[in-house]
Amino acid sequence: ASQQNRFGRGIMATPATSTTTDSTITTTEEVMLTYTFTAVSGRMYLVTYVEPALSGTTATTLNARIREDNLTGATINQIRMPISTTLNGNINLTFVYTAAASGSKTIVATLLANANTVTATRSSVLTAALWAIDIGAS
């Protein structure tokens, strides 16, 4: 039974998704997606955030963060990427999160431009998504 308890349990809830383009990403950090699931203390979760197409009218750097609970919650992972005026970039941020407590857990994906404005282009075939998969006990 102990060994079986260590097995992964799969996706925790329906992924949070969006197909609506957001052209308002600026120097004010913005919540892009919110995902809530039931966590179990000591279990590991593979968390993935995908943003399919990012561009800017002027070059800048974009900060993508995963935070606990809300926009002002603790940062549990982040990446920085250059934004081009001629090429679309994308984010595929994946990491392992270990739950510190059991119960409802909310994680949020945020974006913040260091300068200027960035657009997250989305559509029915360019879907932004955030989800967690239980991969087992730590």
C-alpha positions as CSV (number, residue, x, y, z in Angstrom):
1,A,0.0,0.0,0.0
2,S,2.9,2.4,0.8
3,Q,4.4,1.8,-2.6
4,Q,1.1,2.3,-4.4
5,N,0.6,5.6,-2.6
6,R,3.7,6.9,-4.3
7,F,2.3,6.4,-7.8
8,G,1.2,9.5,-9.8
9,R,-2.5,10.2,-9.8
10,G,-2.8,12.1,-13.1
11,I,-4.2,15.5,-14.0
12,M,-5.7,17.3,-11.0
13,A,-8.5,19.3,-12.6
14,T,-9.6,20.5,-16.0
15,P,-6.9,22.8,-17.4
16,A,-7.4,26.5,-17.2
17,T,-7.5,27.8,-20.8
18,S,-8.0,31.0,-22.8
19,T,-8.5,31.7,-26.5
20,T,-8.9,35.4,-26.0
21,T,-6.1,37.7,-27.2
22,D,-4.7,40.0,-24.6
23,S,-2.9,43.1,-25.9
24,T,-2.6,44.9,-22.5
25,I,0.5,43.3,-21.0
26,T,2.6,46.2,-19.7
27,T,4.8,47.0,-16.7
28,T,2.0,46.2,-14.4
29,E,2.0,42.5,-13.6
30,E,-1.2,40.8,-15.0
31,V,-2.9,37.5,-14.1
32,M,-3.2,35.5,-17.3
33,L,-4.7,32.2,-16.0
34,T,-5.9,30.8,-12.6
35,Y,-5.9,27.1,-11.8
36,T,-7.3,25.6,-8.6
37,F,-7.0,21.9,-7.5
38,T,-7.0,19.8,-4.3
39,A,-3.4,19.3,-3.2
40,V,-2.1,16.7,-0.8
41,S,0.8,17.6,1.5
42,G,4.1,16.1,0.4
43,R,2.9,15.1,-3.1
44,M,4.7,16.5,-6.2
45,Y,2.8,18.2,-9.0
46,L,4.1,18.8,-12.5
47,V,2.8,22.3,-13.3
48,T,2.8,23.6,-16.9
49,Y,1.9,27.0,-18.3
50,V,1.7,27.5,-22.0
51,E,1.4,30.9,-23.8
52,P,1.4,30.2,-27.6
53,A,2.2,33.5,-29.3
54,L,3.8,36.6,-27.8
55,S,4.9,39.7,-29.6
56,G,5.6,43.4,-29.1
57,T,5.5,46.6,-31.1
58,T,9.0,47.4,-29.6
59,A,11.6,45.0,-28.2
60,T,11.4,44.3,-24.5
61,T,11.8,41.5,-22.0
62,L,8.9,39.6,-20.6
63,N,8.7,38.0,-17.1
64,A,6.4,35.0,-16.8
65,R,5.7,33.9,-13.3
66,I,3.7,31.1,-11.5
67,R,2.5,32.4,-8.1
68,E,0.7,30.8,-5.2
69,D,-2.8,31.9,-4.4
70,N,-3.0,35.2,-6.3
71,L,-1.2,38.1,-8.0
72,T,0.7,39.0,-4.8
73,G,1.4,35.4,-3.7
74,A,4.8,33.9,-3.5
75,T,6.6,33.3,-6.8
76,I,7.2,29.5,-7.2
77,N,8.8,29.7,-10.6
78,Q,9.6,32.2,-13.3
79,I,11.3,32.7,-16.7
80,R,12.4,35.8,-18.6
81,M,12.4,36.0,-22.3
82,P,13.1,38.6,-25.0
83,I,10.2,39.9,-27.0
84,S,10.9,40.7,-30.6
85,T,9.1,43.1,-33.0
86,T,9.5,40.7,-35.9
87,L,9.1,37.2,-34.4
88,N,6.5,35.6,-32.2
89,G,7.8,34.0,-29.0
90,N,6.1,31.4,-26.8
91,I,6.2,30.2,-23.2
92,N,6.2,26.6,-22.1
93,L,7.1,26.8,-18.4
94,T,7.1,23.4,-16.6
95,F,8.3,22.7,-13.1
96,V,7.7,20.4,-10.1
97,Y,5.8,21.9,-7.2
98,T,5.7,20.0,-3.9
99,A,2.6,20.8,-1.8
100,A,3.4,22.0,1.7
101,A,-0.2,21.4,3.0
102,S,-3.3,19.5,2.0
103,G,-6.4,21.3,0.7
104,S,-7.5,23.6,-2.1
105,K,-4.5,25.2,-3.9
106,T,-4.7,28.0,-6.4
107,I,-1.8,28.9,-8.7
108,V,-1.8,31.8,-11.1
109,A,0.2,32.5,-14.3
110,T,1.2,36.1,-14.7
111,L,3.0,38.2,-17.3
112,L,4.9,41.4,-16.8
113,A,6.7,43.5,-19.5
114,N,9.9,45.3,-18.5
115,A,8.9,48.1,-20.8
116,N,6.3,48.9,-23.5
117,T,3.4,46.6,-24.3
118,V,3.3,42.9,-25.2
119,T,0.4,41.0,-26.9
120,A,-0.5,37.4,-26.1
121,T,-2.2,36.3,-29.3
122,R,-4.7,33.5,-28.7
123,S,-7.4,31.7,-30.8
124,S,-9.1,28.4,-31.1
125,V,-5.8,26.9,-32.3
126,L,-3.5,29.1,-30.2
127,T,-4.8,28.2,-26.7
128,A,-3.1,29.4,-23.5
129,A,-3.3,26.8,-20.8
130,L,-2.3,26.1,-17.1
131,W,-2.6,22.7,-15.4
132,A,-1.1,20.4,-12.8
133,I,-0.4,16.7,-12.9
134,D,0.1,14.6,-9.7
135,I,3.4,12.8,-10.3
136,G,3.7,11.0,-6.9
137,A,4.8,11.4,-3.3
138,S,8.1,13.3,-2.6
